[in-house]
Amino acid sequence: MSQPISTTAVIYAILAIDSEIALQKDYLFNSEVPSDEREDEEEVLADLEQAFMEFVDVYKERRKTDKELPTLEELLSSQL
């Protein structure tokens, strides 16, 4: 039986994926990605964005029961 993921793990996942999204966007839009790789790199970005949203949904549910957790905006603008 698997254990539920901790809120701390959810927070770190959100922050890590958000950082990876920024790096992927920077790579896609500020460099010359070879045309034969562009579609794959865009799919990577889409997968990252989907994973981000799934963790955000989990975080929002947890925040409903734990009002001491920061808002998503506070979380994303914080410095670790």
Disulfide bonds with the S-S distance in Angstrom:
none
